[in-house]
């Protein structure tokens, strides 16, 4: 029952396939051996770039995939990149470079949206190319983007199929006529702009920060820096069931915390920072005041500690002799030599602490990506962490001595926001807001009318089968052209429809409510129709008055804040003496303060969500509305589940 409480999510994934050309039929075992050697060469050659990279969910990986139907045997890989969209384009760069370094390979790459390379270059595509005929047309060959064209007329070009080609047909065309299928310069430039800056861009995507962490996590991250991603994701995607394991910590005790330096990707760092979270009192995690100079380090360490505890609460240690398997593999010597040749160790002295740390990272990468048996089971992050804790020796006192020599933290200005807010990279679709200096000043000057105005703007938008539209800035509004309205105006100018009524002639105020019906041009209506409309409106008004009369004697009205509750008592008394009897037995229905009720309900919902996604947090975040923290600490009617 508890497992069913979790929501299923569609994770963003990218798939990449590498095919041999020319695609000649031959012995399947021989082809398999060729492709396996290609995998080893690729993963070894690109290891200096891939080893230190911290992947959001899954690393870049390649494996042999046997042929099936019209698809020949090939090299296949799939990576879940989640919220880190830039990671998908890093993979595009890798795949492009593979085809450049290995000209015998042709690559295809797709994601959940399909041909996302064409989506990126949509403004420059030929008119004939659309989603219905784009299958098996887009490839990378020798480092260049290729698009197999379609013949204008059936049979006019002998080497082009009249329907979308099969993979085998596409490979044959690429191997025989590579110069004829090169994508236009503008299309290639659009894709190249998206991947410009790699591999130097990798270093720029990282962020180093100080974290006050349990010593066990610090020791694990020294051996496996990539596991920080799993810890962040476990915290970021937590649910109430996960947090049960964090009421009392069993694996990473808070009293063992030390200050250490942790390397994140900017996406992971933003995910960790942007969530507001209060630890359970029983957990042992206590944060210093927000004004404390090390508050951010304590907060990051607390969140990361919860993530690692959640991971380890779901599994048990898994023991294997992977170290001996790595060093005894016949591929290890060549792999290590390739790393040295490509300056992976950055001139570090062999045997030094930093050299050994990089060597351990390389061994782990080799075991997972180069020398991994097809039948082997991959350990979960929790199993890997628990296994490392059983094998890695660390001294808390020694780790505390290293606190004095920690490297400086990276500048946070790329966030372009104050510490309590985020705009980039997680809230690219939200409204832009100017950063403010202090949370205290922001709370004192916060204008709650922004909440009500944003909600009214959101509700006034038109929703379609594609979903609701978020309020836009005027400069961001798309340009639209209504052909029917244009023709109607043109007809009026030309005089061809001078006697016909057009709804566009009405003033805006005339179409806002039913009461403006008396102001309409009734010449366009028959007398019977006019009487029918007025009768309907009278019936509706009578029905609404009866509903008000019935609700006046219930307790429903007490659940809303009315306008009179917000006025001074003396003013209320004077107003009551001047009001006319509404016909409800002497009682008067006081108008509800809609905006005040809206804001108060949103704030109550927002406070109860404790930083998690929910019905108040999600729409406000999408509209760029950032609410200050609730520092009142007033008791609520329901206990917090966190």
Secondary structure as the mmCIF struct_conf table of DSSP 4:
data_model
#
loop_
_struct_conf.conf_type_id
_struct_conf.id
_struct_conf.beg_label_comp_id
_struct_conf.beg_label_asym_id
_struct_conf.beg_label_seq_id
_struct_conf.end_label_comp_id
_struct_conf.end_label_asym_id
_struct_conf.end_label_seq_id
HELX_RH_3T_P HELX_RH_3T_P1 UNK A 3 UNK A 5
BEND BEND1 UNK A 6 UNK A 6
HELX_LH_PP_P HELX_LH_PP_P1 UNK A 7 UNK A 8
STRN STRN1 UNK A 13 UNK A 20
BEND BEND2 UNK A 21 UNK A 22
HELX_RH_AL_P HELX_RH_AL_P1 UNK A 28 UNK A 45
TURN_TY1_P TURN_TY1_P1 UNK A 46 UNK A 46
HELX_RH_AL_P HELX_RH_AL_P2 UNK A 47 UNK A 50
TURN_TY1_P TURN_TY1_P2 UNK A 51 UNK A 52
BEND BEND3 UNK A 56 UNK A 58
STRN STRN2 UNK A 63 UNK A 65
STRN STRN3 UNK A 68 UNK A 68
TURN_TY1_P TURN_TY1_P3 UNK A 69 UNK A 70
STRN STRN4 UNK A 71 UNK A 71
BEND BEND4 UNK A 73 UNK A 73
STRN STRN5 UNK A 74 UNK A 80
TURN_TY1_P TURN_TY1_P4 UNK A 82 UNK A 83
HELX_RH_AL_P HELX_RH_AL_P3 UNK A 85 UNK A 101
TURN_TY1_P TURN_TY1_P5 UNK A 103 UNK A 104
STRN STRN6 UNK A 105 UNK A 111
TURN_TY1_P TURN_TY1_P6 UNK A 112 UNK A 113
STRN STRN7 UNK A 114 UNK A 114
HELX_RH_AL_P HELX_RH_AL_P4 UNK A 116 UNK A 120
TURN_TY1_P TURN_TY1_P7 UNK A 121 UNK A 121
HELX_RH_3T_P HELX_RH_3T_P2 UNK A 122 UNK A 124
BEND BEND5 UNK A 125 UNK A 125
TURN_TY1_P TURN_TY1_P8 UNK A 127 UNK A 128
TURN_TY1_P TURN_TY1_P9 UNK A 131 UNK A 133
TURN_TY1_P TURN_TY1_P10 UNK A 135 UNK A 136
STRN STRN8 UNK A 138 UNK A 141
TURN_TY1_P TURN_TY1_P11 UNK A 142 UNK A 143
STRN STRN9 UNK A 144 UNK A 147
BEND BEND6 UNK A 152 UNK A 153
TURN_TY1_P TURN_TY1_P12 UNK A 154 UNK A 155
BEND BEND7 UNK A 156 UNK A 157
TURN_TY1_P TURN_TY1_P13 UNK A 158 UNK A 159
BEND BEND8 UNK A 160 UNK A 160
BEND BEND9 UNK A 162 UNK A 163
HELX_LH_PP_P HELX_LH_PP_P2 UNK A 164 UNK A 166
HELX_RH_AL_P HELX_RH_AL_P5 UNK A 167 UNK A 176
HELX_RH_3T_P HELX_RH_3T_P3 UNK A 178 UNK A 180
BEND BEND10 UNK A 181 UNK A 181
STRN STRN10 UNK A 182 UNK A 182
HELX_LH_PP_P HELX_LH_PP_P3 UNK A 183 UNK A 184
HELX_RH_AL_P HELX_RH_AL_P6 UNK A 185 UNK A 194
TURN_TY1_P TURN_TY1_P14 UNK A 195 UNK A 199
HELX_RH_AL_P HELX_RH_AL_P7 UNK A 200 UNK A 204
TURN_TY1_P TURN_TY1_P15 UNK A 205 UNK A 205
STRN STRN11 UNK A 206 UNK A 214
HELX_RH_AL_P HELX_RH_AL_P8 UNK A 215 UNK A 223
TURN_TY1_P TURN_TY1_P16 UNK A 225 UNK A 226
HELX_RH_AL_P HELX_RH_AL_P9 UNK A 227 UNK A 236
TURN_TY1_P TURN_TY1_P17 UNK A 237 UNK A 237
HELX_RH_AL_P HELX_RH_AL_P10 UNK A 240 UNK A 243
HELX_RH_3T_P HELX_RH_3T_P4 UNK A 244 UNK A 246
BEND BEND11 UNK A 247 UNK A 248
BEND BEND12 UNK A 250 UNK A 252
HELX_RH_3T_P HELX_RH_3T_P5 UNK A 254 UNK A 256
STRN STRN12 UNK A 257 UNK A 265
HELX_RH_AL_P HELX_RH_AL_P11 UNK A 266 UNK A 274
HELX_RH_3T_P HELX_RH_3T_P6 UNK A 281 UNK A 283
HELX_LH_PP_P HELX_LH_PP_P4 UNK A 287 UNK A 289
TURN_TY1_P TURN_TY1_P18 UNK A 290 UNK A 291
BEND BEND13 UNK A 292 UNK A 292
TURN_TY1_P TURN_TY1_P19 UNK A 293 UNK A 294
HELX_RH_AL_P HELX_RH_AL_P12 UNK A 295 UNK A 312
TURN_TY1_P TURN_TY1_P20 UNK A 313 UNK A 314
HELX_RH_AL_P HELX_RH_AL_P13 UNK A 322 UNK A 328
BEND BEND14 UNK A 329 UNK A 329
TURN_TY1_P TURN_TY1_P21 UNK A 330 UNK A 331
HELX_RH_AL_P HELX_RH_AL_P14 UNK A 332 UNK A 341
TURN_TY1_P TURN_TY1_P22 UNK A 342 UNK A 347
HELX_LH_PP_P HELX_LH_PP_P5 UNK A 348 UNK A 349
TURN_TY1_P TURN_TY1_P23 UNK A 350 UNK A 351
BEND BEND15 UNK A 352 UNK A 352
HELX_RH_AL_P HELX_RH_AL_P15 UNK A 353 UNK A 365
HELX_RH_PI_P HELX_RH_PI_P1 UNK A 366 UNK A 370
BEND BEND16 UNK A 371 UNK A 371
TURN_TY1_P TURN_TY1_P24 UNK A 374 UNK A 375
HELX_LH_PP_P HELX_LH_PP_P6 UNK A 376 UNK A 380
HELX_RH_AL_P HELX_RH_AL_P16 UNK A 381 UNK A 391
HELX_RH_AL_P HELX_RH_AL_P17 UNK A 396 UNK A 401
HELX_RH_3T_P HELX_RH_3T_P7 UNK A 402 UNK A 405
HELX_LH_PP_P HELX_LH_PP_P7 UNK A 406 UNK A 411
HELX_RH_3T_P HELX_RH_3T_P8 UNK A 413 UNK A 415
BEND BEND17 UNK A 417 UNK A 417
TURN_TY1_P TURN_TY1_P25 UNK A 419 UNK A 420
TURN_TY1_P TURN_TY1_P26 UNK A 424 UNK A 429
BEND BEND18 UNK A 430 UNK A 430
HELX_LH_PP_P HELX_LH_PP_P8 UNK A 431 UNK A 432
BEND BEND19 UNK A 437 UNK A 437
HELX_RH_AL_P HELX_RH_AL_P18 UNK A 439 UNK A 444
TURN_TY1_P TURN_TY1_P27 UNK A 445 UNK A 445
TURN_TY1_P TURN_TY1_P28 UNK A 448 UNK A 448
HELX_RH_AL_P HELX_RH_AL_P19 UNK A 449 UNK A 460
BEND BEND20 UNK A 461 UNK A 461
STRN STRN13 UNK A 463 UNK A 464
TURN_TY1_P TURN_TY1_P29 UNK A 465 UNK A 466
STRN STRN14 UNK A 467 UNK A 468
HELX_LH_PP_P HELX_LH_PP_P9 UNK A 469 UNK A 471
HELX_RH_3T_P HELX_RH_3T_P9 UNK A 474 UNK A 476
HELX_LH_PP_P HELX_LH_PP_P10 UNK A 477 UNK A 479
HELX_RH_AL_P HELX_RH_AL_P20 UNK A 483 UNK A 494
TURN_TY1_P TURN_TY1_P30 UNK A 495 UNK A 499
BEND BEND21 UNK A 500 UNK A 500
HELX_RH_3T_P HELX_RH_3T_P10 UNK A 503 UNK A 505
BEND BEND22 UNK A 506 UNK A 506
HELX_RH_3T_P HELX_RH_3T_P11 UNK A 508 UNK A 511
BEND BEND23 UNK A 512 UNK A 513
HELX_RH_3T_P HELX_RH_3T_P12 UNK A 514 UNK A 519
BEND BEND24 UNK A 520 UNK A 520
HELX_RH_3T_P HELX_RH_3T_P13 UNK A 522 UNK A 524
BEND BEND25 UNK A 525 UNK A 525
HELX_RH_AL_P HELX_RH_AL_P21 UNK A 527 UNK A 551
TURN_TY1_P TURN_TY1_P31 UNK A 552 UNK A 553
BEND BEND26 UNK A 554 UNK A 555
HELX_RH_3T_P HELX_RH_3T_P14 UNK A 556 UNK A 559
BEND BEND27 UNK A 560 UNK A 560
STRN STRN15 UNK A 562 UNK A 562
TURN_TY1_P TURN_TY1_P32 UNK A 563 UNK A 563
HELX_RH_3T_P HELX_RH_3T_P15 UNK A 564 UNK A 566
BEND BEND28 UNK A 567 UNK A 567
HELX_RH_AL_P HELX_RH_AL_P22 UNK A 569 UNK A 578
HELX_LH_PP_P HELX_LH_PP_P11 UNK A 579 UNK A 581
BEND BEND29 UNK A 583 UNK A 584
TURN_TY1_P TURN_TY1_P33 UNK A 585 UNK A 586
HELX_LH_PP_P HELX_LH_PP_P12 UNK A 590 UNK A 591
STRN STRN16 UNK A 592 UNK A 592
HELX_RH_AL_P HELX_RH_AL_P23 UNK A 594 UNK A 608
TURN_TY1_P TURN_TY1_P34 UNK A 609 UNK A 611
BEND BEND30 UNK A 612 UNK A 612
TURN_TY1_P TURN_TY1_P35 UNK A 615 UNK A 616
HELX_RH_AL_P HELX_RH_AL_P24 UNK A 617 UNK A 622
TURN_TY1_P TURN_TY1_P36 UNK A 623 UNK A 624
HELX_LH_PP_P HELX_LH_PP_P13 UNK A 627 UNK A 629
BEND BEND31 UNK A 632 UNK A 632
BEND BEND32 UNK A 637 UNK A 638
#
